[in-house]
Structures are given as C-alpha cells and as structure tokens.
C-alpha cells in the first residue's frame, strides 16, 4: 500500500503536464490539501476516444468507489477526449496533449514510432492532438507542432490569435523539456518566415485528406444554446419518461430547486448535463446521479461525448448558476472570522456582513468617482435627437428628459490625473425604434470623432446608473411623452431617491393610482398645488419636492399645501379624480451583479460565436480581439485597437446575439451596455482585475517576447551532444526473466529495469537499439517499457478494489479543485 501511495504522490505532482493517449482512462480526484479555498472538491474521470468498453466500465466503477471513499466530491464529472468541460480544462493551465494510442498490441508493433504532428486548438486552454504529418493539417486558424528531433517546429497560421500562438510555443517548450530532456531546439515559423515555411513543408507528406478530427472539437461556444433546449427535470429514478418529468423551462428560477430532491439541468446536446443533488436528498440520488445522466443522454440521442456533472447543493459552479435568472447563494454563518490573509477569497460573498465594504468596492455600481467629475459648463454637454440630427440642450435644461426622445450626454472626468471622456446615450421608454437606432449611429460617430478615446454607455429609461446621475448634478426629471401631447390640466410628478442619494423625478398620470407610499409627489392644478408625502418617503425626497416645484411652476413655489398620507382632504382627492388603491413601494426589475465572465467574440458564417475564458487576466486581451465581459447586470464590449470599423459599428448586434443565447433569459432592457476601447478602460471595468496596467495587454509584444525567449534558450542548448544515456554501463546485468519477476534483486532499480539488460537482451526485448530508444520521446519510451513489463509495479490483472487501482495501466492523479 505504501508503494501505491508513493506512486500516487509522484503522479499528483504532474498536474500541469497531463498527457494521455487516446486509449487510456484517467481518474482526477481531490485530496485534502488540494481542496479549493471555498471548500469545493472535484472528482473527474476522463476517457480517451479509443478506450475499450471494458476500460470505460472499470474506470466508471473505480471513480464511484473513490467518490464514496472521499465522502462525496462536491463536483463529480465524466469527461471525454476532445470535449472536456471548462471545469476540467481550468485544472491544466498549460493545456492538454493527446498522444496516439489504440488497443494494447504486441511489443513489436508498439516499438514502431512514426513521426507525428501535434495540432494545437483552443485559445487560452489549448489542446494538442496527435495527427499525421500531412499538409492538410495546416490551416490558417491553427498552430501545429512537429517533433522532428533534434528540433521541435512550431508552425503558426496567419489567422491564429496571439494568445493561441503563445500557448503553442509553451506546449513546444514542454515537449522539449519533458519528452526530449531539454536537448532540442524550438523553431517558431509564422506567416512572415517564407524560407522557413518552404523548408517546413518539405518535412510533411503531400497527401491531401479530409478535415481532421480536431476541427470538430468542442470550443465551448454558446452557439447552440437556444431557448428550446434549456429545461429542468426532477429526477427520482432511472426511467426517463416516468422518473424525470419536466420541472421548469427557461427562464429558470432558484426556487425550483428543492433540497430534498435531485434535478437535471439540460442545456442542449453540445453542452454538459448537470445533476443537482440537494443537501437532504437520499444517498441513492448521490451515487446514481452520473448513471442517470448517461441514461437521459441516451434517451435524448445526445452524442456519446456529452459531459455529465453531479453537483452538490451549495457548491454549484458558475456555469450552473448562470442558467438561473435569480440565483441566490445559500446564506452562511455570520460569525466567521476573516483576516487580511483570507479576505480576498470572500470578496464576492453576498451573505457575510463582515465583507460589506469589500463587496461594495468590487461589485459597486459607481464607475466614475464623484470626486473626479469635472462639473464645468464646458465639460458637460447634452444633445437631444430631433429630426435625425443632434441639437444642443441649454445648460438650464441639462437634467430634463422626455421618455419619447433619445439623448447623448458628453462628460469629461479625471482618472489618475488624466482627462477621460464618457458618452452616455439615453433611450426613452417611449422612443420610436428608428430614433433608437439613429442615436446609436450618432453616438458611434461621436465616439469615432474622439479617436476612440471614450467609453460609450447605453442607458435605459428608469435604469440610470448612479455615475450618470452624479454627472447631471445628482438629479434628473423625465417628462411623459403622452401627457405632454395631451396637456392635461392636472400634472403629477413623483419624487423618489433613486440610487445613493440621487433623486429622480418622473411625470406620471394624474390619478390616485399613480401614488406610492415610498415617494413624495408634486400635484399641480390650475387652482391648487399640493406636495403629497408618503409615509415611507424620506427627508431628501420631501425637500427636493419643494425645490423641483420652483422649476416646474415658479409661480407656485411659495404657494402650496403639504399633504401627508392618510390625512388627505376631499379637495386633494377631487383634483386626482377620486380615491383609488395604490402601491406602497416601487417594483423594480434591476438585476443583481454576479461574478464576471469573459468571452471571446468571433464573427462566423453561422453568426457570432462566444468562447468563454476562465481564470482571465489582462493578457487575455489583445489588439486584434473583440471581448465581451459579463457581470450579469452589465455587459462590457471591449474592442482592440486593430479591429476594423465595420466590426466596431456592430457592437449592438454582438450584444443582442449574446443575449439571444443567454441561458438565464435576461431581457436586453434590464442590462447596461458599455462599449470601451483598448487603453481607455474605465474604473468600473478594471476593478475586476487584480492588476491592470497600460502595457499589460497580450498580443504582438507578448508573442515577440516569447519568440525571443525561445531563441535565447536555443543558444544555450547543444543539440550535437550525445543523447545516449550511459548510466546503464555501471549497472549490474540480469536476464530478462529475472527483471519481470515480482521479487527483484536488491541492486536493481525498479524505475529503470532496462538499465540492467545487456545490449543483446535489450535489442531482443525492446526491438530497437539503445541509441534508437533514447531518440524516442519520453512518452513513447514509457509505452514500450510498459508493453515489455519493465515498468515498476506493472501488472496485467484488473483491480478488484480501490487499493489496487494504481496498478492498472491507467493514469490516476489527485488534483486541486
């Protein structure tokens, strides 16, 4: 048992170098010291595309046995080669490498090695798949790696992004260090190296084939997520038609999940299946979740490579929570103590009162600090759209709006002693569709006139952010289009505190049903003027009602009657047309801010696709990328400096395409939309990153630096040196039969049994000479030794218990969540 534990510990150190052949299966599980800081553990079992049914069944049973041993992992999933989920890929920041494989065959066949090409796909979390070295594998959007010892070639397509280019170079360096013991040169070839391109093409076969398999790998885009495929099922058994009825459809709500039951979240055939298990659900629901998910996928005729997740209540991943429109985290104990060391991990806790200040800093709605706003007449300009053109609004009317029109607010503010500009385009709730489209065009024209040195914000009527109200002097008044056209004799205006001390005044229909107990109202008639104070209204609202009366009706600013709720006179009710029922509080549909998500946007023939990037940082933004940053209540569309003007003008279409595929079913009118350009990011965007510097972007500079580093490393590597491992010379020699026995002589190294073979026995057993053997990659050497039964602890029997699982020919690793 101690030997197995040592092997387990050694393999756990190879987390960032996960390399598997397509015929293998792997168990990836959490250990106590690797559980994430939020107490979430994960267990994944991975199967290669060529794995036999027997291997798949064995690894399924062993994974469940391991899950029971560790008292149930918080997240338990089945992963398939080429279609791994983001929860799995994020465990390998350096990427995955797939090696060639097949059913176990004779040693003579295993000893053959044909030069292979690694096709690198993906963006941040890349996969390198082993393919035949043919010209057909080269495409403009991918990077390939050719292990042509003593040189490792990295060929990069002309349309390959800079993030993927850097990742491909990192994979090549890993192959050199791990498979070639650091004795190889890495040669990078891109579209500018014409001579190297010609030489590289000669190393490949001219055979033209159909598109290889790697082009159909799952890219984790939201293209296939439609409204019809997002459903929630209540699971109580193994029969799909009888035990898995529909519980709800999109949009899903948090209240549908009951702690005593198990639910299945179906988001389509190309997305993972989630089995949510409540904290009070029976034990059978936990142990049978994966099997029932596979049964459901087979009944729906989903592909065999669909991922199945079991999620325990209270440990739901972000991808699962994002499918619910009103997700709320479970309340936790309020007596937890936090120190300076662990405060960062609870930044996004919305249940701990001890972290309110941190939450306010990170998830606040303020984007422009109040102290940084330049409140001068020259720096604040307001324009209104009339007859398809912009008209300047007089300074006295800067805070006056009509819900039947559209406006542009041009404001300048200070940020780190630099003057920055923010353009708000405000859309009235009753504005026509042509006016809304026109104001977007004019806003983009104005943004381009400032050389993209601005942040463009879409603001909707009734959803104004606090930083916009700060720009307007902490108050605004909105007139009603229909009431302005009819000109009623009685006018009623509601006065309420909107956000953080900002006051919003809105014209409402002159009836008693328009009153609210939580606001103050100004009622103006030809003969009388009333200030009505609701019993829940505050002092700022009541005082501002007096102030706004001087703007609305200067002749009545000193001639009015104050009426408090429940003490109205008959004269007051007669002005409003009689008593009617009214609400106590305003009903708002403002979305709650959540942990942010980052997507890479690309325009394809079938429409826009959005590939999610997890564990993001500033280097994920390059000058040729269009990125979408989603905080659930806000969407930031980030545009690189090299994006063409046509793509820039389509930012509204990109946001609409993204929301059309939104699993939570959010309405576009509930979301604040930002358009920002590289180098001019506002504080409300950069605060989500640990460090943000003016030169911290990825792109051409980072790629050039990676190439320079490779050249420097090549200069220190002597590829002409002898690669033959001569440590076998001083080793004691034994017959082959002695080395494959269970008990070995005391002077035999179990990890290098091949060193104890004579040159003649080595050639007969391994089928290649020592020199040829040392020229093979490390993974191929291990494969040959494995088939020759010269690996330590090798056995061909199938384990019957968890204690024997480390002896089977599969990979078993402990991972951090």
Order of alpha helices (4+ residues) and beta strands (2+ residues): alpha-beta-beta-beta-alpha-beta-alpha-beta-alpha-beta-beta-beta-beta-alpha-beta-alpha-beta-alpha-beta-beta-beta-alpha-alpha-beta-alpha-alpha-beta-beta-beta-beta-beta-alpha-beta-alpha-beta-alpha-beta-beta-beta-beta-alpha-beta-alpha-beta-beta-beta-beta-alpha-alpha-beta-alpha-alpha-alpha-alpha-alpha-alpha-beta
